Amino acid sequence: MIDHQSLSIGIFADLIGLQNLPSRGYMLGRLRMLMDKINNTFRDTIRVEFMIITDTEFKAAVDRRFPLQDFLALYHEEFGKDVGTHLGVGLGVLGVPQEREPGGCFYEARGAMVQARVSGKFLVFQGFEMNEAINALFHFTHEMTEAMTERQRKIIEVYRKSGDIVSVASELYLPKQAVFDSIKAARYDIYSAAWRGLDELLRFDIQMPLSQAMSEGQQCQSPVVNLAQGQQPPPHRPPVQKLKKRSRPPMGPRSKKPRSNKALRGKKNR
């Protein structure tokens, strides 16, 4: 059985057309500096440091607490806005060293990167328990990010960390009304809610599939009998029906009882 503590998130990146740029050497130098900055910034959640493996690819392995949104914002600001990128993010075992061996986080990440390249998408997830939901949420947030202006992106990034319009206006030397208008125009409330949901899905860990749990005889929270371990089902007991009270027929006017002879005799003696 897989030790879920060994599961990691692999990240694989394909840099589009970097090798054909006249300034390829300069761009690779910038990328190396960025890798060092990322490794220092997110050190606590990185298991295998970000490293350049070819002139057009880099990879890393992180744990499930890795702040993906912060990483993407830093990558875009320092490098991604100048060079197109296909990113693959995959969940798998860290102890598998080869990208060609199924079950490893790098195998899943490379497969996701290939999907991103074929479909023309920026980023694709693979190997997670809820791939479809994760991909849908991320592509929704990415489309919202792409629709923002650079000014809106900068305002959103600062506001996301501080949560205070006054401090954003002070840091970026902008009027408070301009900051408020940019946040509203970027639909930040929807954007932040989508990212919160995405973070929860990325960190959601099903320790064991339901079918496997049932086959191994694990008890559920609901009152389900585990017949696989020989437990007898409870005897069938028919529901107890409450007896209805008999309704008495309506009573007519009460008739006076005739007085007894003893009572009459007592009356005469008076």
C-alpha positions as CSV (number, residue, x, y, z in Angstrom):
1,M,0.0,0.0,0.0
2,I,1.3,3.5,-0.9
3,D,2.5,5.6,2.0
4,H,0.7,8.8,1.4
5,Q,3.3,10.8,3.3
6,S,5.7,10.1,0.3
7,L,3.3,11.6,-2.2
8,S,4.6,14.9,-3.7
9,I,3.5,17.3,-6.3
10,G,5.8,17.3,-9.3
11,I,6.2,20.4,-11.4
12,F,7.5,20.2,-15.0
13,A,7.8,23.2,-17.3
14,D,8.4,23.6,-21.0
15,L,9.7,27.0,-22.1
16,I,8.3,27.8,-25.6
17,G,10.8,28.8,-28.2
18,L,13.5,29.8,-25.6
19,Q,16.3,28.1,-27.6
20,N,15.5,30.1,-30.7
21,L,15.7,33.5,-29.0
22,P,18.7,35.7,-29.9
23,S,19.0,36.5,-26.2
24,R,18.8,32.9,-25.1
25,G,21.9,33.1,-22.9
26,Y,20.6,36.2,-21.1
27,M,17.2,34.6,-20.6
28,L,18.7,31.4,-19.2
29,G,20.7,33.6,-16.7
30,R,17.5,35.2,-15.6
31,L,15.8,31.8,-15.3
32,R,18.7,30.5,-13.0
33,M,18.3,33.6,-10.8
34,L,14.6,33.0,-10.6
35,M,15.1,29.3,-9.7
36,D,17.3,30.4,-6.8
37,K,14.8,33.0,-5.7
38,I,11.9,30.5,-5.8
39,N,13.9,27.9,-3.8
40,N,14.7,30.5,-1.1
41,T,11.2,31.9,-1.0
42,F,9.3,28.6,-0.7
43,R,12.0,26.6,1.0
44,D,9.7,25.1,3.7
45,T,7.4,23.4,1.1
46,I,10.0,22.3,-1.5
47,R,11.2,18.6,-1.5
48,V,13.3,18.7,-4.6
49,E,14.6,22.2,-5.6
50,F,13.7,23.9,-8.8
51,M,16.4,23.1,-11.3
52,I,16.9,23.6,-15.1
53,I,17.3,20.2,-16.7
54,T,17.6,21.4,-20.4
55,D,17.7,24.7,-22.1
56,T,13.9,24.6,-22.4
57,E,12.7,22.7,-19.3
58,F,12.9,22.9,-15.5
59,K,11.3,20.7,-12.8
60,A,10.8,20.5,-9.0
61,A,8.9,18.5,-6.4
62,V,7.0,20.1,-3.6
63,D,4.6,19.1,-0.9
64,R,0.8,19.7,-0.8
65,R,1.2,22.9,1.2
66,F,3.1,24.6,-1.7
67,P,1.6,28.0,-2.4
68,L,0.9,27.5,-6.1
69,Q,-0.7,31.0,-6.5
70,D,2.3,32.8,-5.0
71,F,4.6,30.7,-7.2
72,L,2.7,31.5,-10.4
73,A,2.6,35.2,-9.5
74,L,6.3,35.3,-8.9
75,Y,7.1,33.3,-12.1
76,H,4.9,35.5,-14.2
77,E,6.4,38.7,-12.8
78,E,10.0,37.6,-13.1
79,F,10.0,35.5,-16.3
80,G,6.7,34.1,-17.5
81,K,5.4,37.4,-19.1
82,D,8.4,37.4,-21.5
83,V,8.5,33.7,-22.4
84,G,5.6,31.4,-23.1
85,T,5.3,28.3,-20.8
86,H,3.6,25.0,-20.7
87,L,3.4,23.8,-17.1
88,G,2.5,20.3,-15.8
89,V,1.6,19.6,-12.2
90,G,1.3,16.0,-11.1
91,L,0.7,14.1,-7.9
92,G,2.7,10.9,-7.3
93,V,5.4,9.1,-5.3
94,L,8.6,11.1,-4.8
95,G,10.8,8.0,-4.5
96,V,10.5,7.2,-8.2
97,P,13.5,8.8,-9.9
98,Q,12.7,8.4,-13.6
99,E,10.1,10.5,-15.4
100,R,9.2,7.4,-17.5
101,E,8.2,5.3,-14.6
102,P,4.4,5.3,-13.8
103,G,3.4,6.3,-10.3
104,G,6.1,8.9,-9.8
105,C,5.3,12.6,-9.3
106,F,7.7,13.6,-12.1
107,Y,6.0,11.0,-14.4
108,E,2.6,12.6,-13.7
109,A,4.0,16.1,-14.1
110,R,5.7,15.4,-17.4
111,G,2.5,13.8,-18.7
112,A,0.5,16.8,-17.6
113,M,3.0,19.1,-19.3
114,V,2.6,17.1,-22.6
115,Q,-1.2,17.5,-22.3
116,A,-0.7,21.3,-21.8
117,R,1.6,21.5,-24.9
118,V,-0.8,19.5,-27.1
119,S,-3.9,21.4,-26.0
120,G,-2.1,24.8,-26.0
121,K,-2.9,25.4,-22.4
122,F,-0.7,27.1,-19.8
123,L,-1.0,24.5,-17.1
124,V,-2.6,21.1,-16.7
125,F,-3.0,18.9,-13.5
126,Q,-2.7,15.1,-13.5
127,G,-2.7,12.4,-10.9
128,F,-4.8,14.1,-8.3
129,E,-8.0,12.6,-6.8
130,M,-10.2,15.3,-8.4
131,N,-8.4,16.2,-11.7
132,E,-11.4,17.4,-13.5
133,A,-12.5,19.8,-10.8
134,I,-9.0,21.1,-10.2
135,N,-8.3,21.7,-13.9
136,A,-11.7,23.4,-14.4
137,L,-11.2,25.7,-11.4
138,F,-7.6,26.6,-12.4
139,H,-8.5,27.3,-16.1
140,F,-11.3,29.6,-14.8
141,T,-8.9,31.6,-12.6
142,H,-6.3,31.6,-15.4
143,E,-8.7,33.1,-17.9
144,M,-9.7,35.8,-15.3
145,T,-6.0,36.5,-14.8
146,E,-5.4,36.8,-18.5
147,A,-8.2,39.2,-18.8
148,M,-6.7,41.6,-16.3
149,T,-4.4,44.4,-17.2
150,E,-0.9,44.5,-15.8
151,R,-2.0,47.3,-13.5
152,Q,-4.9,45.2,-12.2
153,R,-2.6,42.2,-11.7
154,K,-0.2,44.2,-9.6
155,I,-3.0,45.7,-7.5
156,I,-4.6,42.3,-7.0
157,E,-1.3,40.8,-6.0
158,V,-0.6,43.4,-3.4
159,Y,-4.2,43.5,-2.1
160,R,-4.2,39.7,-1.8
161,K,-1.3,39.8,0.7
162,S,-2.4,42.9,2.7
163,G,-6.2,42.9,2.3
164,D,-6.2,46.6,2.8
165,I,-7.0,49.2,0.1
166,V,-5.2,52.0,2.0
167,S,-1.9,50.1,2.2
168,V,-2.2,49.1,-1.5
169,A,-2.7,52.7,-2.5
170,S,0.3,53.8,-0.3
171,E,2.6,51.1,-1.7
172,L,1.7,51.6,-5.4
173,Y,1.3,55.4,-5.1
174,L,-2.3,55.3,-6.4
175,P,-5.5,57.0,-5.3
176,K,-7.7,54.8,-3.0
177,Q,-10.6,55.1,-5.4
178,A,-8.4,53.9,-8.3
179,V,-7.4,50.8,-6.2
180,F,-11.0,50.1,-5.3
181,D,-12.2,50.5,-8.9
182,S,-9.5,48.1,-10.2
183,I,-10.3,45.4,-7.6
184,K,-14.0,45.7,-8.5
185,A,-13.3,45.6,-12.2
186,A,-11.1,42.5,-11.8
187,R,-14.0,40.7,-10.0
188,Y,-11.7,39.9,-7.1
189,D,-14.4,38.4,-5.0
190,I,-15.0,35.6,-7.5
191,Y,-11.3,35.3,-8.3
192,S,-10.3,34.8,-4.7
193,A,-13.2,32.4,-4.0
194,A,-12.1,30.2,-7.0
195,W,-8.5,30.1,-5.7
196,R,-9.6,29.2,-2.2
197,G,-11.5,26.3,-3.7
198,L,-8.6,25.3,-5.8
199,D,-6.2,25.3,-2.8
200,E,-8.6,23.0,-0.9
201,L,-8.8,20.5,-3.7
202,L,-5.0,20.5,-4.2
203,R,-4.6,19.7,-0.5
204,F,-7.5,17.3,-0.3
205,D,-6.1,13.8,0.4
206,I,-8.1,10.6,0.1
207,Q,-6.1,8.3,2.2
208,M,-7.6,5.2,0.7
209,P,-10.1,4.6,-2.2
210,L,-13.6,3.6,-1.0
211,S,-13.5,0.3,-2.8
212,Q,-10.2,-0.6,-1.1
213,A,-11.4,0.5,2.3
214,M,-14.5,-1.7,1.9
215,S,-12.4,-4.7,0.8
216,E,-10.1,-4.3,3.8
217,G,-13.1,-4.1,6.1
218,Q,-12.8,-0.6,7.4
219,Q,-15.8,0.7,9.3
220,C,-17.7,3.7,7.8
221,Q,-19.2,6.4,9.9
222,S,-22.7,5.5,8.9
223,P,-24.3,2.4,10.5
224,V,-23.2,-0.1,7.8
225,V,-22.5,-3.7,8.8
226,N,-19.2,-5.1,7.5
227,L,-20.3,-8.5,6.2
228,A,-16.8,-9.1,4.8
229,Q,-15.5,-9.8,8.3
230,G,-18.2,-12.3,9.1
231,Q,-20.4,-10.0,11.2
232,Q,-24.0,-11.1,11.2
233,P,-26.6,-8.6,10.1
234,P,-29.0,-7.5,12.9
235,P,-32.2,-9.5,13.1
236,H,-35.1,-8.0,11.2
237,R,-37.5,-6.4,13.5
238,P,-40.8,-5.1,12.1
239,P,-41.6,-1.6,13.1
240,V,-43.8,-1.4,16.2
241,Q,-47.2,-0.1,15.4
242,K,-49.0,2.0,18.0
243,L,-52.4,0.7,18.9
244,K,-55.1,3.1,18.1
245,K,-57.5,4.0,21.0
246,R,-61.0,2.7,20.5
247,S,-63.4,5.4,19.9
248,R,-66.5,5.3,22.1
249,P,-69.9,5.9,20.5
250,P,-71.4,9.2,21.4
251,M,-73.4,9.1,24.6
252,G,-76.9,10.5,24.7
253,P,-78.5,12.5,27.5
254,R,-78.0,10.9,30.9
255,S,-81.2,9.4,32.4
256,K,-82.0,9.7,36.0
257,K,-81.7,6.4,38.0
258,P,-84.7,5.4,39.9
259,R,-84.3,5.9,43.6
260,S,-84.0,2.8,45.7
261,N,-86.7,1.6,48.2
262,K,-84.5,2.4,51.1
263,A,-84.2,6.0,50.0
264,L,-88.0,6.2,49.6
265,R,-88.6,4.7,53.1
266,G,-86.3,7.2,54.7
267,K,-88.2,10.0,53.0
268,K,-91.6,8.8,54.4
269,N,-90.2,8.6,58.0
270,R,-89.5,12.3,57.9
